[in-house]
Amino acid sequence: MLDRKVVTEFLQGEFEDWSDLEIPADIYMDDLVETFCLFTEDDLGEWLSDNFKSFFEHGDPDWDWIRDRIEHYKKQ
């Protein structure tokens, strides 16, 4: 689900910010990216489900609030 190219760029940026943190020579960036993506995606389903429940008020959605959120994000 995650865009591996975007994640690669993200990880490279994070490692640049943490200049004292180096990837060991026996770990390839492609393997690191794939493993990080799979690790992150394992939690994605649960995260989406929790956000769905919260957004839709556990089956009793506040449609006025949702309309406001729609307008808010359209303006951005």
PDB file of N, CA, C and O in Angstrom, chain B, residues numbered from 101:
ATOM      1  N   MET B 101       0.811  -1.195   0.000  1.00  0.00           N
ATOM      2  CA  MET B 101       0.000   0.000   0.000  1.00  0.00           C
ATOM      3  C   MET B 101       0.861   1.269   0.000  1.00  0.00           C
ATOM      4  O   MET B 101       0.538   2.244  -0.679  1.00  0.00           O
ATOM      5  N   LEU B 102       1.925   1.249   0.743  1.00  0.00           N
ATOM      6  CA  LEU B 102       2.786   2.432   0.798  1.00  0.00           C
ATOM      7  C   LEU B 102       3.624   2.517  -0.474  1.00  0.00           C
ATOM      8  O   LEU B 102       4.055   1.505  -1.026  1.00  0.00           O
ATOM      9  N   ASP B 103       3.835   3.721  -0.911  1.00  0.00           N
ATOM     10  CA  ASP B 103       4.672   3.966  -2.084  1.00  0.00           C
ATOM     11  C   ASP B 103       6.129   3.826  -1.654  1.00  0.00           C
ATOM     12  O   ASP B 103       6.644   4.632  -0.879  1.00  0.00           O
ATOM     13  N   ARG B 104       6.782   2.788  -2.174  1.00  0.00           N
ATOM     14  CA  ARG B 104       8.156   2.491  -1.760  1.00  0.00           C
ATOM     15  C   ARG B 104       9.118   3.632  -2.097  1.00  0.00           C
ATOM     16  O   ARG B 104      10.067   3.877  -1.352  1.00  0.00           O
ATOM     17  N   LYS B 105       8.886   4.321  -3.198  1.00  0.00           N
ATOM     18  CA  LYS B 105       9.761   5.435  -3.566  1.00  0.00           C
ATOM     19  C   LYS B 105       9.634   6.564  -2.534  1.00  0.00           C
ATOM     20  O   LYS B 105      10.632   7.143  -2.104  1.00  0.00           O
ATOM     21  N   VAL B 106       8.417   6.857  -2.156  1.00  0.00           N
ATOM     22  CA  VAL B 106       8.184   7.911  -1.153  1.00  0.00           C
ATOM     23  C   VAL B 106       8.812   7.513   0.178  1.00  0.00           C
ATOM     24  O   VAL B 106       9.432   8.338   0.848  1.00  0.00           O
ATOM     25  N   VAL B 107       8.651   6.254   0.558  1.00  0.00           N
ATOM     26  CA  VAL B 107       9.227   5.785   1.823  1.00  0.00           C
ATOM     27  C   VAL B 107      10.749   5.830   1.762  1.00  0.00           C
ATOM     28  O   VAL B 107      11.396   6.182   2.748  1.00  0.00           O
ATOM     29  N   THR B 108      11.329   5.477   0.617  1.00  0.00           N
ATOM     30  CA  THR B 108      12.786   5.564   0.458  1.00  0.00           C
ATOM     31  C   THR B 108      13.260   6.986   0.690  1.00  0.00           C
ATOM     32  O   THR B 108      14.219   7.214   1.427  1.00  0.00           O
ATOM     33  N   GLU B 109      12.591   7.943   0.062  1.00  0.00           N
ATOM     34  CA  GLU B 109      12.953   9.348   0.235  1.00  0.00           C
ATOM     35  C   GLU B 109      12.776   9.792   1.689  1.00  0.00           C
ATOM     36  O   GLU B 109      13.597  10.534   2.228  1.00  0.00           O
ATOM     37  N   PHE B 110      11.702   9.330   2.306  1.00  0.00           N
ATOM     38  CA  PHE B 110      11.456   9.661   3.710  1.00  0.00           C
ATOM     39  C   PHE B 110      12.591   9.132   4.590  1.00  0.00           C
ATOM     40  O   PHE B 110      13.152   9.869   5.401  1.00  0.00           O
ATOM     41  N   LEU B 111      12.924   7.847   4.425  1.00  0.00           N
ATOM     42  CA  LEU B 111      13.976   7.256   5.245  1.00  0.00           C
ATOM     43  C   LEU B 111      15.322   7.936   5.011  1.00  0.00           C
ATOM     44  O   LEU B 111      16.065   8.185   5.960  1.00  0.00           O
ATOM     45  N   GLN B 112      15.637   8.235   3.760  1.00  0.00           N
ATOM     46  CA  GLN B 112      16.894   8.919   3.464  1.00  0.00           C
ATOM     47  C   GLN B 112      16.946  10.276   4.168  1.00  0.00           C
ATOM     48  O   GLN B 112      17.980  10.653   4.720  1.00  0.00           O
ATOM     49  N   GLY B 113      15.847  10.995   4.149  1.00  0.00           N
ATOM     50  CA  GLY B 113      15.787  12.284   4.838  1.00  0.00           C
ATOM     51  C   GLY B 113      15.950  12.138   6.338  1.00  0.00           C
ATOM     52  O   GLY B 113      16.639  12.933   6.976  1.00  0.00           O
ATOM     53  N   GLU B 114      15.314  11.120   6.899  1.00  0.00           N
ATOM     54  CA  GLU B 114      15.433  10.890   8.341  1.00  0.00           C
ATOM     55  C   GLU B 114      16.862  10.538   8.718  1.00  0.00           C
ATOM     56  O   GLU B 114      17.375  11.022   9.727  1.00  0.00           O
ATOM     57  N   PHE B 115      17.513   9.694   7.911  1.00  0.00           N
ATOM     58  CA  PHE B 115      18.897   9.331   8.202  1.00  0.00           C
ATOM     59  C   PHE B 115      19.832  10.526   8.041  1.00  0.00           C
ATOM     60  O   PHE B 115      20.835  10.627   8.747  1.00  0.00           O
ATOM     61  N   GLU B 116      19.511  11.428   7.120  1.00  0.00           N
ATOM     62  CA  GLU B 116      20.317  12.654   6.986  1.00  0.00           C
ATOM     63  C   GLU B 116      20.166  13.531   8.224  1.00  0.00           C
ATOM     64  O   GLU B 116      21.136  14.121   8.701  1.00  0.00           O
ATOM     65  N   ASP B 117      18.932  13.612   8.743  1.00  0.00           N
ATOM     66  CA  ASP B 117      18.688  14.413   9.951  1.00  0.00           C
ATOM     67  C   ASP B 117      19.408  13.823  11.162  1.00  0.00           C
ATOM     68  O   ASP B 117      19.863  14.559  12.037  1.00  0.00           O
ATOM     69  N   TRP B 118      19.508  12.501  11.208  1.00  0.00           N
ATOM     70  CA  TRP B 118      20.204  11.811  12.291  1.00  0.00           C
ATOM     71  C   TRP B 118      21.578  11.409  11.771  1.00  0.00           C
ATOM     72  O   TRP B 118      21.840  10.231  11.530  1.00  0.00           O
ATOM     73  N   SER B 119      22.444  12.389  11.601  1.00  0.00           N
ATOM     74  CA  SER B 119      23.736  12.159  10.951  1.00  0.00           C
ATOM     75  C   SER B 119      24.606  11.132  11.682  1.00  0.00           C
ATOM     76  O   SER B 119      25.494  10.536  11.073  1.00  0.00           O
ATOM     77  N   ASP B 120      24.364  10.922  12.962  1.00  0.00           N
ATOM     78  CA  ASP B 120      25.151   9.937  13.706  1.00  0.00           C
ATOM     79  C   ASP B 120      24.603   8.514  13.557  1.00  0.00           C
ATOM     80  O   ASP B 120      25.188   7.565  14.079  1.00  0.00           O
ATOM     81  N   LEU B 121      23.498   8.369  12.856  1.00  0.00           N
ATOM     82  CA  LEU B 121      22.872   7.059  12.646  1.00  0.00           C
ATOM     83  C   LEU B 121      23.208   6.573  11.246  1.00  0.00           C
ATOM     84  O   LEU B 121      22.871   7.226  10.258  1.00  0.00           O
ATOM     85  N   GLU B 122      23.869   5.431  11.162  1.00  0.00           N
ATOM     86  CA  GLU B 122      24.260   4.880   9.867  1.00  0.00           C
ATOM     87  C   GLU B 122      23.670   3.494   9.693  1.00  0.00           C
ATOM     88  O   GLU B 122      23.578   2.719  10.645  1.00  0.00           O
ATOM     89  N   ILE B 123      23.272   3.194   8.466  1.00  0.00           N
ATOM     90  CA  ILE B 123      22.770   1.864   8.139  1.00  0.00           C
ATOM     91  C   ILE B 123      23.981   0.939   8.025  1.00  0.00           C
ATOM     92  O   ILE B 123      24.933   1.261   7.314  1.00  0.00           O
ATOM     93  N   PRO B 124      23.962  -0.194   8.708  1.00  0.00           N
ATOM     94  CA  PRO B 124      25.088  -1.132   8.594  1.00  0.00           C
ATOM     95  C   PRO B 124      25.295  -1.578   7.145  1.00  0.00           C
ATOM     96  O   PRO B 124      24.344  -1.659   6.367  1.00  0.00           O
ATOM     97  N   ALA B 125      26.530  -1.860   6.803  1.00  0.00           N
ATOM     98  CA  ALA B 125      26.895  -2.211   5.427  1.00  0.00           C
ATOM     99  C   ALA B 125      26.186  -3.466   4.925  1.00  0.00           C
ATOM    100  O   ALA B 125      25.977  -3.610   3.720  1.00  0.00           O
ATOM    101  N   ASP B 126      25.816  -4.369   5.821  1.00  0.00           N
ATOM    102  CA  ASP B 126      25.175  -5.618   5.385  1.00  0.00           C
ATOM    103  C   ASP B 126      23.650  -5.497   5.239  1.00  0.00           C
ATOM    104  O   ASP B 126      22.974  -6.488   4.964  1.00  0.00           O
ATOM    105  N   ILE B 127      23.113  -4.287   5.420  1.00  0.00           N
ATOM    106  CA  ILE B 127      21.679  -4.048   5.242  1.00  0.00           C
ATOM    107  C   ILE B 127      21.503  -3.131   4.035  1.00  0.00           C
ATOM    108  O   ILE B 127      21.956  -1.987   4.033  1.00  0.00           O
ATOM    109  N   TYR B 128      20.837  -3.656   3.012  1.00  0.00           N
ATOM    110  CA  TYR B 128      20.610  -2.888   1.791  1.00  0.00           C
ATOM    111  C   TYR B 128      19.383  -2.001   1.947  1.00  0.00           C
ATOM    112  O   TYR B 128      18.400  -2.382   2.584  1.00  0.00           O
ATOM    113  N   MET B 129      19.456  -0.818   1.358  1.00  0.00           N
ATOM    114  CA  MET B 129      18.361   0.153   1.471  1.00  0.00           C
ATOM    115  C   MET B 129      17.049  -0.445   0.974  1.00  0.00           C
ATOM    116  O   MET B 129      16.020  -0.252   1.621  1.00  0.00           O
ATOM    117  N   ASP B 130      17.045  -1.156  -0.139  1.00  0.00           N
ATOM    118  CA  ASP B 130      15.810  -1.761  -0.649  1.00  0.00           C
ATOM    119  C   ASP B 130      15.197  -2.723   0.365  1.00  0.00           C
ATOM    120  O   ASP B 130      13.979  -2.742   0.544  1.00  0.00           O
ATOM    121  N   ASP B 131      16.038  -3.526   1.035  1.00  0.00           N
ATOM    122  CA  ASP B 131      15.539  -4.450   2.058  1.00  0.00           C
ATOM    123  C   ASP B 131      15.006  -3.690   3.265  1.00  0.00           C
ATOM    124  O   ASP B 131      13.990  -4.069   3.846  1.00  0.00           O
ATOM    125  N   LEU B 132      15.687  -2.630   3.634  1.00  0.00           N
ATOM    126  CA  LEU B 132      15.256  -1.818   4.760  1.00  0.00           C
ATOM    127  C   LEU B 132      13.915  -1.149   4.465  1.00  0.00           C
ATOM    128  O   LEU B 132      13.017  -1.139   5.307  1.00  0.00           O
ATOM    129  N   VAL B 133      13.792  -0.595   3.269  1.00  0.00           N
ATOM    130  CA  VAL B 133      12.545   0.065   2.869  1.00  0.00           C
ATOM    131  C   VAL B 133      11.395  -0.938   2.859  1.00  0.00           C
ATOM    132  O   VAL B 133      10.328  -0.659   3.405  1.00  0.00           O
ATOM    133  N   GLU B 134      11.600  -2.094   2.248  1.00  0.00           N
ATOM    134  CA  GLU B 134      10.534  -3.099   2.173  1.00  0.00           C
ATOM    135  C   GLU B 134      10.111  -3.554   3.567  1.00  0.00           C
ATOM    136  O   GLU B 134       8.918  -3.663   3.849  1.00  0.00           O
ATOM    137  N   THR B 135      11.070  -3.816   4.426  1.00  0.00           N
ATOM    138  CA  THR B 135      10.759  -4.275   5.776  1.00  0.00           C
ATOM    139  C   THR B 135      10.056  -3.188   6.581  1.00  0.00           C
ATOM    140  O   THR B 135       9.105  -3.474   7.309  1.00  0.00           O
ATOM    141  N   PHE B 136      10.514  -1.944   6.457  1.00  0.00           N
ATOM    142  CA  PHE B 136       9.859  -0.835   7.145  1.00  0.00           C
ATOM    143  C   PHE B 136       8.419  -0.673   6.650  1.00  0.00           C
ATOM    144  O   PHE B 136       7.509  -0.442   7.446  1.00  0.00           O
ATOM    145  N   CYS B 137       8.218  -0.795   5.335  1.00  0.00           N
ATOM    146  CA  CYS B 137       6.869  -0.681   4.773  1.00  0.00           C
ATOM    147  C   CYS B 137       5.960  -1.786   5.299  1.00  0.00           C
ATOM    148  O   CYS B 137       4.830  -1.519   5.707  1.00  0.00           O
ATOM    149  N   LEU B 138       6.443  -3.015   5.293  1.00  0.00           N
ATOM    150  CA  LEU B 138       5.632  -4.137   5.786  1.00  0.00           C
ATOM    151  C   LEU B 138       5.327  -3.974   7.264  1.00  0.00           C
ATOM    152  O   LEU B 138       4.211  -4.252   7.703  1.00  0.00           O
ATOM    153  N   PHE B 139       6.309  -3.528   8.035  1.00  0.00           N
ATOM    154  CA  PHE B 139       6.116  -3.266   9.461  1.00  0.00           C
ATOM    155  C   PHE B 139       5.017  -2.225   9.658  1.00  0.00           C
ATOM    156  O   PHE B 139       4.141  -2.389  10.507  1.00  0.00           O
ATOM    157  N   THR B 140       5.072  -1.159   8.869  1.00  0.00           N
ATOM    158  CA  THR B 140       4.100  -0.070   8.974  1.00  0.00           C
ATOM    159  C   THR B 140       2.725  -0.518   8.490  1.00  0.00           C
ATOM    160  O   THR B 140       1.712  -0.190   9.107  1.00  0.00           O
ATOM    161  N   GLU B 141       2.686  -1.259   7.399  1.00  0.00           N
ATOM    162  CA  GLU B 141       1.412  -1.717   6.837  1.00  0.00           C
ATOM    163  C   GLU B 141       0.701  -2.707   7.750  1.00  0.00           C
ATOM    164  O   GLU B 141      -0.527  -2.795   7.730  1.00  0.00           O
ATOM    165  N   ASP B 142       1.452  -3.447   8.545  1.00  0.00           N
ATOM    166  CA  ASP B 142       0.824  -4.373   9.501  1.00  0.00           C
ATOM    167  C   ASP B 142      -0.123  -3.641  10.430  1.00  0.00           C
ATOM    168  O   ASP B 142      -1.149  -4.190  10.833  1.00  0.00           O
ATOM    169  N   ASP B 143       0.210  -2.413  10.772  1.00  0.00           N
ATOM    170  CA  ASP B 143      -0.597  -1.625  11.705  1.00  0.00           C
ATOM    171  C   ASP B 143      -1.640  -0.765  10.989  1.00  0.00           C
ATOM    172  O   ASP B 143      -2.548  -0.230  11.625  1.00  0.00           O
ATOM    173  N   LEU B 144      -1.510  -0.635   9.670  1.00  0.00           N
ATOM    174  CA  LEU B 144      -2.363   0.279   8.917  1.00  0.00           C
ATOM    175  C   LEU B 144      -3.845  -0.094   8.989  1.00  0.00           C
ATOM    176  O   LEU B 144      -4.693   0.784   9.152  1.00  0.00           O
ATOM    177  N   GLY B 145      -4.165  -1.376   8.869  1.00  0.00           N
ATOM    178  CA  GLY B 145      -5.562  -1.806   8.913  1.00  0.00           C
ATOM    179  C   GLY B 145      -6.235  -1.435  10.222  1.00  0.00           C
ATOM    180  O   GLY B 145      -7.364  -0.943  10.237  1.00  0.00           O
ATOM    181  N   GLU B 146      -5.537  -1.674  11.315  1.00  0.00           N
ATOM    182  CA  GLU B 146      -6.090  -1.333  12.632  1.00  0.00           C
ATOM    183  C   GLU B 146      -6.248   0.177  12.772  1.00  0.00           C
ATOM    184  O   GLU B 146      -7.252   0.658  13.298  1.00  0.00           O
ATOM    185  N   TRP B 147      -5.260   0.911  12.303  1.00  0.00           N
ATOM    186  CA  TRP B 147      -5.299   2.368  12.358  1.00  0.00           C
ATOM    187  C   TRP B 147      -6.487   2.903  11.562  1.00  0.00           C
ATOM    188  O   TRP B 147      -7.203   3.786  12.035  1.00  0.00           O
ATOM    189  N   LEU B 148      -6.701   2.369  10.351  1.00  0.00           N
ATOM    190  CA  LEU B 148      -7.840   2.805   9.538  1.00  0.00           C
ATOM    191  C   LEU B 148      -9.168   2.487  10.222  1.00  0.00           C
ATOM    192  O   LEU B 148     -10.080   3.314  10.235  1.00  0.00           O
ATOM    193  N   SER B 149      -9.267   1.304  10.782  1.00  0.00           N
ATOM    194  CA  SER B 149     -10.496   0.908  11.475  1.00  0.00           C
ATOM    195  C   SER B 149     -10.789   1.823  12.662  1.00  0.00           C
ATOM    196  O   SER B 149     -11.929   2.247  12.855  1.00  0.00           O
ATOM    197  N   ASP B 150      -9.773   2.124  13.449  1.00  0.00           N
ATOM    198  CA  ASP B 150      -9.954   3.023  14.600  1.00  0.00           C
ATOM    199  C   ASP B 150     -10.383   4.414  14.145  1.00  0.00           C
ATOM    200  O   ASP B 150     -11.268   5.019  14.751  1.00  0.00           O
ATOM    201  N   ASN B 151      -9.769   4.917  13.093  1.00  0.00           N
ATOM    202  CA  ASN B 151     -10.128   6.235  12.585  1.00  0.00           C
ATOM    203  C   ASN B 151     -11.528   6.248  11.986  1.00  0.00           C
ATOM    204  O   ASN B 151     -12.246   7.240  12.112  1.00  0.00           O
ATOM    205  N   PHE B 152     -11.923   5.158  11.338  1.00  0.00           N
ATOM    206  CA  PHE B 152     -13.279   5.048  10.800  1.00  0.00           C
ATOM    207  C   PHE B 152     -14.301   5.153  11.931  1.00  0.00           C
ATOM    208  O   PHE B 152     -15.270   5.907  11.834  1.00  0.00           O
ATOM    209  N   LYS B 153     -14.082   4.400  12.990  1.00  0.00           N
ATOM    210  CA  LYS B 153     -14.999   4.416  14.128  1.00  0.00           C
ATOM    211  C   LYS B 153     -15.087   5.815  14.736  1.00  0.00           C
ATOM    212  O   LYS B 153     -16.172   6.293  15.067  1.00  0.00           O
ATOM    213  N   SER B 154     -13.936   6.457  14.876  1.00  0.00           N
ATOM    214  CA  SER B 154     -13.905   7.789  15.458  1.00  0.00           C
ATOM    215  C   SER B 154     -14.589   8.813  14.551  1.00  0.00           C
ATOM    216  O   SER B 154     -15.405   9.612  15.010  1.00  0.00           O
ATOM    217  N   PHE B 155     -14.252   8.784  13.269  1.00  0.00           N
ATOM    218  CA  PHE B 155     -14.803   9.740  12.309  1.00  0.00           C
ATOM    219  C   PHE B 155     -16.322   9.624  12.217  1.00  0.00           C
ATOM    220  O   PHE B 155     -17.028  10.629  12.136  1.00  0.00           O
ATOM    221  N   PHE B 156     -16.813   8.393  12.229  1.00  0.00           N
ATOM    222  CA  PHE B 156     -18.249   8.152  12.090  1.00  0.00           C
ATOM    223  C   PHE B 156     -18.930   7.874  13.430  1.00  0.00           C
ATOM    224  O   PHE B 156     -19.999   7.266  13.478  1.00  0.00           O
ATOM    225  N   GLU B 157     -18.297   8.327  14.519  1.00  0.00           N
ATOM    226  CA  GLU B 157     -18.890   8.273  15.868  1.00  0.00           C
ATOM    227  C   GLU B 157     -19.495   6.900  16.192  1.00  0.00           C
ATOM    228  O   GLU B 157     -20.607   6.809  16.712  1.00  0.00           O
ATOM    229  N   HIS B 158     -18.761   5.854  15.883  1.00  0.00           N
ATOM    230  CA  HIS B 158     -19.169   4.484  16.202  1.00  0.00           C
ATOM    231  C   HIS B 158     -20.585   4.161  15.720  1.00  0.00           C
ATOM    232  O   HIS B 158     -21.367   3.533  16.434  1.00  0.00           O
ATOM    233  N   GLY B 159     -20.901   4.598  14.507  1.00  0.00           N
ATOM    234  CA  GLY B 159     -22.187   4.280  13.893  1.00  0.00           C
ATOM    235  C   GLY B 159     -23.254   5.340  14.064  1.00  0.00           C
ATOM    236  O   GLY B 159     -24.373   5.165  13.581  1.00  0.00           O
ATOM    237  N   ASP B 160     -22.944   6.421  14.729  1.00  0.00           N
ATOM    238  CA  ASP B 160     -23.893   7.519  14.913  1.00  0.00           C
ATOM    239  C   ASP B 160     -23.224   8.814  14.466  1.00  0.00           C
ATOM    240  O   ASP B 160     -22.947   9.688  15.288  1.00  0.00           O
ATOM    241  N   PRO B 161     -22.959   8.942  13.150  1.00  0.00           N
ATOM    242  CA  PRO B 161     -22.158  10.073  12.664  1.00  0.00           C
ATOM    243  C   PRO B 161     -22.841  11.421  12.834  1.00  0.00           C
ATOM    244  O   PRO B 161     -24.062  11.544  12.737  1.00  0.00           O
ATOM    245  N   ASP B 162     -22.024  12.412  13.087  1.00  0.00           N
ATOM    246  CA  ASP B 162     -22.461  13.804  13.142  1.00  0.00           C
ATOM    247  C   ASP B 162     -22.218  14.391  11.744  1.00  0.00           C
ATOM    248  O   ASP B 162     -21.124  14.866  11.438  1.00  0.00           O
ATOM    249  N   TRP B 163     -23.254  14.347  10.908  1.00  0.00           N
ATOM    250  CA  TRP B 163     -23.096  14.741   9.511  1.00  0.00           C
ATOM    251  C   TRP B 163     -22.770  16.224   9.356  1.00  0.00           C
ATOM    252  O   TRP B 163     -22.125  16.616   8.384  1.00  0.00           O
ATOM    253  N   ASP B 164     -23.210  17.049  10.303  1.00  0.00           N
ATOM    254  CA  ASP B 164     -22.848  18.470  10.241  1.00  0.00           C
ATOM    255  C   ASP B 164     -21.342  18.638  10.448  1.00  0.00           C
ATOM    256  O   ASP B 164     -20.695  19.408   9.739  1.00  0.00           O
ATOM    257  N   TRP B 165     -20.793  17.918  11.416  1.00  0.00           N
ATOM    258  CA  TRP B 165     -19.359  17.969  11.654  1.00  0.00           C
ATOM    259  C   TRP B 165     -18.597  17.458  10.425  1.00  0.00           C
ATOM    260  O   TRP B 165     -17.573  18.027  10.046  1.00  0.00           O
ATOM    261  N   ILE B 166     -19.100  16.385   9.808  1.00  0.00           N
ATOM    262  CA  ILE B 166     -18.459  15.830   8.611  1.00  0.00           C
ATOM    263  C   ILE B 166     -18.511  16.846   7.471  1.00  0.00           C
ATOM    264  O   ILE B 166     -17.527  17.018   6.752  1.00  0.00           O
ATOM    265  N   ARG B 167     -19.637  17.510   7.304  1.00  0.00           N
ATOM    266  CA  ARG B 167     -19.725  18.563   6.281  1.00  0.00           C
ATOM    267  C   ARG B 167     -18.683  19.657   6.534  1.00  0.00           C
ATOM    268  O   ARG B 167     -18.028  20.132   5.606  1.00  0.00           O
ATOM    269  N   ASP B 168     -18.540  20.045   7.796  1.00  0.00           N
ATOM    270  CA  ASP B 168     -17.535  21.052   8.153  1.00  0.00           C
ATOM    271  C   ASP B 168     -16.124  20.565   7.820  1.00  0.00           C
ATOM    272  O   ASP B 168     -15.311  21.336   7.312  1.00  0.00           O
ATOM    273  N   ARG B 169     -15.830  19.309   8.098  1.00  0.00           N
ATOM    274  CA  ARG B 169     -14.515  18.739   7.790  1.00  0.00           C
ATOM    275  C   ARG B 169     -14.276  18.731   6.277  1.00  0.00           C
ATOM    276  O   ARG B 169     -13.177  19.034   5.812  1.00  0.00           O
ATOM    277  N   ILE B 170     -15.312  18.385   5.519  1.00  0.00           N
ATOM    278  CA  ILE B 170     -15.198  18.373   4.054  1.00  0.00           C
ATOM    279  C   ILE B 170     -14.841  19.770   3.564  1.00  0.00           C
ATOM    280  O   ILE B 170     -13.920  19.935   2.764  1.00  0.00           O
ATOM    281  N   GLU B 171     -15.558  20.762   4.036  1.00  0.00           N
ATOM    282  CA  GLU B 171     -15.284  22.138   3.620  1.00  0.00           C
ATOM    283  C   GLU B 171     -13.896  22.589   4.066  1.00  0.00           C
ATOM    284  O   GLU B 171     -13.184  23.260   3.319  1.00  0.00           O
ATOM    285  N   HIS B 172     -13.524  22.223   5.267  1.00  0.00           N
ATOM    286  CA  HIS B 172     -12.202  22.574   5.792  1.00  0.00           C
ATOM    287  C   HIS B 172     -11.100  22.041   4.885  1.00  0.00           C
ATOM    288  O   HIS B 172     -10.178  22.778   4.537  1.00  0.00           O
ATOM    289  N   TYR B 173     -11.185  20.779   4.501  1.00  0.00           N
ATOM    290  CA  TYR B 173     -10.139  20.176   3.681  1.00  0.00           C
ATOM    291  C   TYR B 173     -10.191  20.635   2.217  1.00  0.00           C
ATOM    292  O   TYR B 173      -9.170  20.640   1.529  1.00  0.00           O
ATOM    293  N   LYS B 174     -11.367  21.012   1.752  1.00  0.00           N
ATOM    294  CA  LYS B 174     -11.468  21.550   0.390  1.00  0.00           C
ATOM    295  C   LYS B 174     -10.730  22.877   0.259  1.00  0.00           C
ATOM    296  O   LYS B 174     -10.186  23.198  -0.797  1.00  0.00           O
ATOM    297  N   LYS B 175     -10.720  23.651   1.365  1.00  0.00           N
ATOM    298  CA  LYS B 175     -10.075  24.974   1.348  1.00  0.00           C
ATOM    299  C   LYS B 175      -8.556  24.880   1.404  1.00  0.00           C
ATOM    300  O   LYS B 175      -7.861  25.838   1.065  1.00  0.00           O
ATOM    301  N   GLN B 176      -8.053  23.761   1.817  1.00  0.00           N
ATOM    302  CA  GLN B 176      -6.589  23.635   1.970  1.00  0.00           C
ATOM    303  C   GLN B 176      -5.907  23.398   0.647  1.00  0.00           C
ATOM    304  O   GLN B 176      -4.683  23.270   0.598  1.00  0.00           O
TER     305      GLN B 176
END
